[in-house]
Amino acid sequence: MIAASPQLTADGKLRHLLTIEGLPASILLQVLDTAASFVSVAEREIKKVPLLRGKAIFNLFFEPSTRTRTTFEIAAKRLSADVVNLNVQTSSQTKGESLLDTVANLSAMHADMFVVRHSQSGAAHLIARHVSPHIHVINAGDGRHAHPTQALLDMFTIRHYKTGFNHLRVAIVGDILHSRVARSEIHALTTLGVPEVRVIAPRTLLPSQVRSMGVQVYNRLEEGLRDVDVVMMLRLQSERMNGALLPSAEEFFKYYGLTPEKLALAKPDAIVMHPGPMNRGIEIDSSVADGRQSVILPQVTFGIAVRMAVMSIVAGN
Amino acid sequence: MLPDAEALMLALIERIRPQAGPDTGLVGIHTGGVWVAQRLHAALGLKLPLGTIDIAFYRDDYKKKGLAASVRPSDIRFSVDNTPIILVDDVLYTGRTIRAAMNEIFDYGRPSSIRLAALVDRGGRQLPICPDYVGATLQVPATQTLELQRDAAGRLSLHLLERRA
């Protein structure tokens, strides 16, 4: 007997969203299709639907975030839920309370859903294993492990501009090693049938087993970008720049920064994505970030609809 | 013996025709209501584009059943404010779908009126909702489902199914 996935119900429906890994394409497509309907809600005079009226959603952020937390908050409000934001690094955890004690206390306040960001991989899984059956957990980023809603909004963006997946060549560029976004994107792209997923990074920023995820590895940006349809940039985290992994930010930009000249190697209609926050002049040149091929701001807008879709699907299962 | 849906369609068109003005907005409810509304829209020669809505985000049984596996985007491309609207469904039953649809329409704006058209009224209302135009009125027991189907050629037909336990 196969061990049941902690994020699925007994009949295979999405109960929590913890990781993209192991989810069938049908669930990913259900999220994308539902999100398309929520995009149309945002075009109306009243941008709200009554689905989650009376539900209490706790945004539990143990790590700072602006974009993800804000879009989750807007998504919950557009579903008519009550939202409570907790930035826990300034709160009881600094007084020594354990993660599960924090969650138990919030559950006692009649929480219906936790949106969790944590620097430790597996934090959302741990919470999902311990909450009572009516509570749903959404992983908003855990350590180096997963950031499933970011991957889903990226897939929504790709499908919006490229109308499908099975004809695409996609490159993910930058710090693959430390990136939960890259890991979730790779799982989503391969599950949805993208035939060619490339990762482009210096050897020091690649996980040793990355090829086993079904990707092609490039160490030179000029080679990896050739004829791709989609360029997904990653953020280079500042704490990586001064250690042993990289000589300097300037050096990184010289070899891996996305400039107009390098982007010209991709297909002429290639789109450029970035999960934010961007380091202009380190991983991406301003003229590319603000250029006609950039879809970085639409990603943010679509992120609201995708998070509405995830919340309304899990809360109903 | 079920009535012929195509004949009901013609009857419905003639009932609505005297009261459909040039500024009337037509909104069909997915899926069967959209089929009926498409036929009405063409036959009545209405100027405003046909609106369609999927009431999945407004259902009152979300808590029990969760979100439908497939939700189609609602699409109303005319200004709802001050527009007289005819809301169209295929089979009118409990009235809960109509309540949800009216709630959704009001999130687009404030129509001057909403009237209700249904190809068939099968009885069994659970809310104070009453159609303004119907093709036919039937009595169908609660153990059965009355369903409108459309074949590849676009022909409409009614079917009686035993309700799944």
Contacts between the chains, C-beta under 8 A, distances in Angstrom:
chain1	res1	chain2	res2	distance
A	13	B	66	7.5
A	30	B	69	6.2
A	30	B	70	7.6
A	33	B	70	6.3
A	33	B	71	6.9
A	34	B	67	6.8
A	34	B	71	5.2
A	36	B	73	5.6
A	37	B	54	6.7
A	37	B	56	7.4
A	37	B	57	7.3
A	37	B	71	4.6
A	37	B	72	6.6
A	37	B	73	4.5
A	37	B	74	7.0
A	39	B	73	7.2
A	40	B	73	4.1
A	40	B	74	5.7
A	40	B	75	6.6
A	41	B	57	7.1
A	41	B	74	7.7
A	44	B	107	5.7
A	44	B	108	5.3
A	45	B	107	6.9
A	45	B	108	6.1
A	45	B	109	5.6
A	46	B	106	7.8
A	46	B	107	4.0
A	46	B	108	7.7
A	48	B	107	7.1
A	49	B	57	3.8
A	49	B	58	6.6
A	49	B	104	8.0
A	49	B	107	7.6
A	50	B	57	7.5
A	50	B	58	6.3
A	50	B	103	7.3
A	51	B	57	5.4
A	51	B	62	5.8
A	51	B	67	7.5
A	312	B	57	7.5
A	312	B	67	5.2
A	313	B	66	7.6
A	313	B	67	5.4
A	315	B	66	8.0
A	316	B	62	5.8
A	316	B	63	7.8
A	316	B	65	7.3
A	316	B	66	2.8
A	316	B	67	4.4
A	317	B	66	5.2
